[in-house]
Amino acid sequence: MAGVWGAYKTTIALDLSVSVMAGLPFADQFRVKRPGAVLYIALEGASMLPSRLSAIAAQHEVTTPLPFGCRGDCPPLTDKNAVDELCSIANEAAIELKGKFGVPVVMIWIDTLITAASFASGEDNDAAAAQSVMTALREVSQRTGALVIVIDHFGKAIEAGTRGSSAKEGAADTVIALLADRAVGGAVGNTRLAMRKQRDGMSGFEVPFTVRIAEIGTDEDGDPVTAPVVEWQASQQTSHADIRWTPSMRLLRRVLMTILVDNGQTVRPFSDGPEVRACDIKLVRAEYYRQSTADGTEQQKAEARRKAFNRSVKDAQARGVVAFREVDGVQLIWLATQEVADG
C-alpha cells in the first residue's frame, strides 16, 4: 500500500485492520472473508497506534476488545535471517492473540518498507535487492498463513510508481494507492483509495474518502486528545479521466495498468520531457487478447480481437489518455500525464 505525502496511509491501514478484526465490510463495501487478528509492526510512531485504533473502532461502533498486536521492532529485511526472525515475531504474537481471543493472525503490517528493508546506499533502486525483500515477505506470508502488507511511499512522480525499484510493485499481488491533492501550504484534499493492481481481479477503480479529527479523551492537563478517523464516501467519484475512457476502452485500461505495474520501466521518452512508466505494447496486446471474448472460428476470434485492440488503442490515443513512442526499437505505451493525475 503506497501513498503520497499526507494521504493518511497509517489511518487507512488501521481502518482496514478494524474491518478485518471485527469482520466488517472494508470501506463500507468490500466483504472481509477471513476475519482474525492483526499484527502491526510500526517502526515509527508505535506508541500512538493504540489510541488511533480506539478512535477508528469507535467510529465503526466496535466496543469489544480487538485482537491487535503491535511491535516497534523488525529485523532488517535484507538480512539472510530476516524470514526466520520475522516469523518468530509473528508466531510469538499469534500464540498470545490466539490465547486471548481464540483467533489466528490473518494480517501482518510492516510500516514502512523502506525503513524495514534497511537498504544500503543505492539498494532501494536495485531491482535484485528489492526483489529479494519481496521474496522474503512472500515466504513470511506462506509460513505464517497471514497476508503481509507493507506501507510504502510514491516517488516524486506518481506515474513512475513507488519510490525505488519497480520490482516491489511487480512482485506484489495487490497494490493499493492512496492519492491526494496537496496545496502549496500543505492542505490535503481529494483523498481517495485507488486499486492500482490486482493480480486476479479488477484494477483501476477508486474509492473516495474524507478524514475528520475525533476527540478520544483528554490528557493530564485536561487538553483534548485527538486522532484521525476515516469517512468513506458512498459512491465512487467519476473523474474527468473516467469520462474519457469509453466502455469499449475499459479493458485496455485495466490491462495497461496491470502490465505497467508488473513489467513497466521508468523511461524518459522525450529528452526534454518527464520520466514516465511505460511498457512494450506487445505485452499489452497479448494480455488484451487473453482477456477479451470473441465468437466464431479460431481465425475469426483472432481477427475480432485484433480489430478490438487496435480500435481501443486508436480511440485512447485520440482522447489523450495514452501516449506512444518507439525507443531502442521497442514500441512503448504509457498513460498520459493528465490521465495519471486524474486517477
C-alpha positions as CSV (number, residue, x, y, z in Angstrom):
1,M,0.0,0.0,0.0
2,A,1.7,3.1,-1.3
3,G,0.7,6.7,-0.8
4,V,1.7,10.2,-1.4
5,W,2.6,12.5,1.5
6,G,-0.4,13.3,3.7
7,A,-2.7,10.6,2.2
8,Y,-3.4,9.0,5.6
9,K,-1.5,5.7,5.0
10,T,-1.4,4.6,8.6
11,T,-5.0,5.7,9.2
12,I,-6.3,3.6,6.2
13,A,-4.1,0.7,7.4
14,L,-5.8,0.9,10.9
15,D,-9.2,1.2,9.3
16,L,-8.7,-1.9,7.3
17,S,-7.3,-3.7,10.4
18,V,-10.5,-2.9,12.3
19,S,-12.6,-4.3,9.4
20,V,-10.6,-7.5,9.5
21,M,-10.6,-7.9,13.2
22,A,-14.4,-7.1,13.6
23,G,-15.5,-8.8,10.4
24,L,-16.9,-5.5,9.0
25,P,-17.0,-4.5,5.3
26,F,-13.9,-2.5,4.4
27,A,-14.7,1.0,3.1
28,D,-18.4,0.1,3.7
29,Q,-18.5,-2.1,0.6
30,F,-15.8,-4.9,0.5
31,R,-16.6,-8.0,2.5
32,V,-14.0,-9.5,4.8
33,K,-13.9,-13.2,4.0
34,R,-11.3,-14.1,6.7
35,P,-11.6,-12.2,10.0
36,G,-8.9,-12.6,12.5
37,A,-6.1,-11.0,14.5
38,V,-3.7,-8.3,13.2
39,L,-0.1,-7.8,13.9
40,Y,1.1,-4.3,13.2
41,I,4.9,-3.7,13.0
42,A,5.3,0.0,13.3
43,L,8.9,1.3,13.0
44,E,7.7,4.8,13.7
45,G,5.0,6.1,16.0
46,A,4.2,2.7,17.5
47,S,3.2,4.3,20.8
48,M,0.4,6.3,19.1
49,L,-1.3,3.3,17.5
50,P,-3.5,2.1,20.3
51,S,-5.2,5.4,20.7
52,R,-5.6,5.8,17.0
53,L,-7.0,2.3,16.7
54,S,-9.5,3.0,19.5
55,A,-10.8,6.1,17.7
56,I,-11.3,4.2,14.5
57,A,-13.0,1.3,16.3
58,A,-15.4,3.8,17.9
59,Q,-16.1,5.3,14.5
60,H,-17.2,1.8,13.4
61,E,-19.2,1.4,16.7
62,V,-17.0,-1.5,17.8
63,T,-16.9,-1.7,21.6
64,T,-15.4,-5.1,22.2
65,P,-11.7,-5.7,22.6
66,L,-9.9,-6.2,19.3
67,P,-7.2,-8.9,18.6
68,F,-4.5,-6.4,17.8
69,G,-0.8,-6.8,18.4
70,C,1.8,-4.1,17.9
71,R,5.6,-4.2,17.7
72,G,8.1,-1.5,17.2
73,D,11.0,-3.7,16.1
74,C,11.6,-5.6,12.9
75,P,14.7,-7.4,11.6
76,P,16.3,-5.8,8.5
77,L,14.5,-7.4,5.6
78,T,17.8,-7.5,3.6
79,D,19.4,-9.8,6.2
80,K,19.7,-13.5,5.4
81,N,17.9,-14.5,8.6
82,A,15.1,-12.0,8.2
83,V,12.5,-14.6,7.3
84,D,13.2,-16.7,10.3
85,E,13.3,-13.7,12.7
86,L,10.1,-12.2,11.3
87,C,8.3,-15.5,11.5
88,S,9.4,-15.8,15.1
89,I,7.9,-12.4,15.9
90,A,4.7,-13.3,14.1
91,N,4.4,-16.7,15.8
92,E,5.0,-15.2,19.3
93,A,2.2,-12.7,18.6
94,A,0.0,-15.4,17.2
95,I,0.3,-17.5,20.3
96,E,-0.6,-14.6,22.5
97,L,-3.5,-13.4,20.4
98,K,-4.9,-16.9,19.9
99,G,-4.8,-17.4,23.7
100,K,-6.6,-14.2,24.4
101,F,-9.1,-14.1,21.6
102,G,-9.2,-17.5,20.0
103,V,-8.4,-16.4,16.5
104,P,-5.3,-16.7,14.3
105,V,-3.2,-13.8,12.9
106,V,-4.5,-13.2,9.4
107,M,-2.8,-9.9,8.6
108,I,0.7,-8.5,9.2
109,W,1.5,-4.9,8.5
110,I,5.0,-3.5,8.1
111,D,5.2,0.3,8.3
112,T,7.2,1.3,6.4
113,L,9.0,-0.9,3.8
114,I,11.9,1.5,3.2
115,T,12.7,1.6,6.9
116,A,12.3,-2.2,7.5
117,A,14.3,-3.1,4.5
118,S,17.4,-1.2,5.7
119,F,18.7,-0.9,2.2
120,A,22.4,0.0,1.8
121,S,23.1,3.2,-0.2
122,G,21.5,2.9,-3.6
123,E,20.0,-0.5,-3.0
124,D,16.4,0.8,-3.0
125,N,16.8,1.4,-6.7
126,D,18.4,-2.0,-7.3
127,A,15.9,-4.5,-8.8
128,A,17.7,-7.5,-7.3
129,A,17.7,-6.1,-3.8
130,A,14.0,-5.1,-4.0
131,Q,13.1,-8.5,-5.4
132,S,14.9,-10.2,-2.5
133,V,13.0,-8.3,0.1
134,M,9.7,-9.0,-1.6
135,T,10.6,-12.7,-1.9
136,A,11.3,-12.8,1.8
137,L,7.9,-11.2,2.6
138,R,6.2,-13.7,0.4
139,E,7.9,-16.6,2.3
140,V,6.8,-15.0,5.6
141,S,3.2,-15.0,4.3
142,Q,3.4,-18.6,3.3
143,R,4.9,-19.8,6.6
144,T,2.6,-17.8,8.8
145,G,-0.6,-18.1,6.7
146,A,-1.1,-14.3,7.1
147,L,-1.5,-11.7,4.5
148,V,1.6,-9.4,4.6
149,I,1.1,-5.8,3.7
150,V,3.9,-3.2,3.6
151,I,3.3,0.5,3.6
152,D,5.5,2.4,1.1
153,H,5.9,5.8,-0.5
154,F,5.5,7.1,-4.0
155,G,8.4,8.8,-5.7
156,K,8.4,12.4,-6.8
157,A,6.5,11.3,-10.0
158,I,3.5,9.2,-9.1
159,E,3.2,7.9,-12.6
160,A,6.7,6.3,-12.2
161,G,5.4,4.2,-9.3
162,T,6.6,3.7,-5.7
163,R,9.9,5.0,-4.6
164,G,12.9,3.0,-5.7
165,S,12.9,-0.1,-7.9
166,S,9.7,-1.1,-9.7
167,A,10.4,-4.7,-8.7
168,K,8.5,-4.1,-5.5
169,E,5.2,-3.5,-7.3
170,G,5.9,-6.2,-9.8
171,A,6.3,-8.8,-7.1
172,A,3.2,-7.8,-5.2
173,D,-0.2,-9.5,-5.7
174,T,-2.1,-6.3,-5.0
175,V,-1.0,-2.6,-5.0
176,I,-3.3,-0.1,-3.3
177,A,-2.5,3.6,-4.0
178,L,-3.6,6.3,-1.6
179,L,-3.8,9.6,-3.6
180,A,-4.5,13.2,-2.7
181,D,-4.1,16.7,-4.0
182,R,-1.8,18.8,-1.9
183,A,-1.8,22.6,-1.9
184,V,1.5,24.6,-1.5
185,G,0.5,25.5,2.1
186,G,0.2,21.8,3.0
187,A,-3.6,21.3,2.9
188,V,-4.7,17.9,1.5
189,G,-7.8,17.3,-0.4
190,N,-9.5,14.9,-2.9
191,T,-8.3,11.9,-0.9
192,R,-9.1,8.5,-2.5
193,L,-8.0,4.9,-2.4
194,A,-7.1,3.6,-5.9
195,M,-6.7,-0.1,-6.8
196,R,-3.5,0.2,-8.8
197,K,-3.1,-3.5,-9.3
198,Q,-4.9,-6.8,-8.5
199,R,-3.2,-9.8,-10.0
200,D,-6.5,-11.8,-10.2
201,G,-9.1,-9.0,-10.1
202,M,-10.2,-5.7,-11.5
203,S,-7.8,-2.7,-11.1
204,G,-8.1,1.0,-11.9
205,F,-11.1,1.9,-9.7
206,E,-11.2,4.4,-6.9
207,V,-13.0,4.8,-3.6
208,P,-13.0,8.4,-2.3
209,F,-12.8,9.2,1.4
210,T,-12.5,12.1,3.8
211,V,-10.8,12.2,7.2
212,R,-12.1,14.1,10.3
213,I,-10.4,14.6,13.6
214,A,-12.2,12.9,16.5
215,E,-11.7,13.6,20.2
216,I,-10.9,10.5,22.1
217,G,-10.3,11.9,25.6
218,T,-8.1,14.4,27.5
219,D,-4.5,14.4,28.6
220,E,-3.2,15.0,32.1
221,D,-3.6,18.8,31.6
222,G,-7.2,18.4,30.5
223,D,-6.5,19.2,26.9
224,P,-8.3,17.1,24.2
225,V,-6.6,14.1,22.7
226,T,-7.5,13.7,19.1
227,A,-7.0,11.1,16.3
228,P,-7.9,11.0,12.6
229,V,-10.8,8.7,11.5
230,V,-12.0,7.8,8.0
231,E,-15.3,8.5,6.5
232,W,-15.8,6.6,3.3
233,Q,-17.9,8.2,0.6
234,A,-20.9,6.1,-0.5
235,S,-20.4,6.4,-4.2
236,Q,-17.3,6.3,-6.4
237,Q,-16.3,9.6,-7.9
238,T,-16.3,9.8,-11.7
239,S,-13.3,11.7,-12.7
240,H,-12.7,13.5,-16.0
241,A,-10.4,10.6,-16.9
242,D,-13.2,8.1,-16.4
243,I,-15.4,10.0,-18.7
244,R,-12.7,9.9,-21.4
245,W,-12.3,6.2,-21.1
246,T,-15.3,4.9,-23.0
247,P,-16.8,1.4,-22.1
248,S,-15.1,-0.2,-25.1
249,M,-11.7,1.1,-23.8
250,R,-12.1,-0.1,-20.2
251,L,-10.4,-3.5,-20.9
252,L,-7.4,-1.7,-22.4
253,R,-7.2,0.5,-19.3
254,R,-7.3,-2.5,-16.9
255,V,-4.7,-4.5,-18.9
256,L,-2.4,-1.5,-19.3
257,M,-2.4,-0.6,-15.6
258,T,-1.6,-4.2,-14.7
259,I,1.2,-4.5,-17.2
260,L,2.7,-1.2,-16.2
261,V,3.0,-2.4,-12.6
262,D,4.3,-5.9,-13.4
263,N,6.5,-5.1,-16.4
264,G,6.8,-1.4,-16.7
265,Q,10.0,0.6,-16.8
266,T,10.8,4.1,-15.9
267,V,11.9,5.9,-19.1
268,R,12.2,9.4,-20.5
269,P,10.8,9.0,-24.0
270,F,11.5,12.6,-24.9
271,S,14.7,14.3,-24.0
272,D,13.0,17.4,-22.8
273,G,10.1,15.6,-21.2
274,P,9.3,14.0,-17.8
275,E,10.0,10.4,-16.8
276,V,7.1,8.0,-17.2
277,R,6.3,4.4,-16.5
278,A,6.0,2.7,-19.9
279,C,5.9,-0.9,-21.2
280,D,6.2,-2.8,-24.5
281,I,2.8,-2.6,-26.4
282,K,3.3,-6.2,-27.4
283,L,2.8,-7.3,-23.7
284,V,-0.4,-5.2,-23.5
285,R,-1.7,-6.7,-26.8
286,A,-1.0,-10.3,-25.7
287,E,-2.8,-9.8,-22.3
288,Y,-5.7,-7.9,-24.0
289,Y,-6.2,-10.9,-26.3
290,R,-6.2,-13.3,-23.4
291,Q,-8.9,-11.3,-21.5
292,S,-11.2,-10.4,-24.4
293,T,-14.0,-12.6,-25.7
294,A,-14.9,-13.4,-29.3
295,D,-17.1,-15.9,-31.2
296,G,-16.5,-18.0,-34.3
297,T,-13.6,-20.0,-35.6
298,E,-10.1,-19.5,-34.2
299,Q,-9.2,-17.3,-37.2
300,Q,-12.4,-15.2,-36.7
301,K,-11.7,-14.9,-33.0
302,A,-8.1,-13.8,-33.6
303,E,-9.3,-11.2,-36.2
304,A,-12.0,-9.9,-33.9
305,R,-9.6,-9.4,-31.0
306,R,-7.0,-7.7,-33.3
307,K,-9.6,-5.2,-34.5
308,A,-11.0,-4.6,-31.0
309,F,-7.5,-3.9,-29.6
310,N,-6.5,-1.6,-32.5
311,R,-9.7,0.3,-32.2
312,S,-9.3,0.7,-28.4
313,V,-5.7,1.9,-28.8
314,K,-6.6,4.3,-31.5
315,D,-9.5,5.8,-29.5
316,A,-7.4,6.0,-26.3
317,Q,-4.7,7.9,-28.2
318,A,-7.2,10.3,-29.8
319,R,-8.7,11.0,-26.4
320,G,-5.3,11.8,-25.0
321,V,-5.2,9.1,-22.2
322,V,-2.3,7.1,-23.6
323,A,0.9,8.0,-25.5
324,F,3.4,6.1,-27.6
325,R,7.0,6.3,-28.7
326,E,9.5,3.9,-30.2
327,V,12.6,3.7,-28.0
328,D,15.6,1.5,-29.0
329,G,13.4,-0.5,-31.4
330,V,10.6,-1.1,-28.9
331,Q,7.2,0.5,-29.2
332,L,6.4,1.8,-25.7
333,I,2.9,2.8,-24.4
334,W,2.1,4.7,-21.2
335,L,-0.7,6.5,-19.5
336,A,-0.7,10.2,-20.4
337,T,0.3,12.6,-17.6
338,Q,-3.2,14.1,-17.3
339,E,-4.8,10.6,-17.0
340,V,-2.4,9.7,-14.2
341,A,-3.2,13.0,-12.4
342,D,-6.9,12.3,-12.7
343,G,-6.5,8.8,-11.2
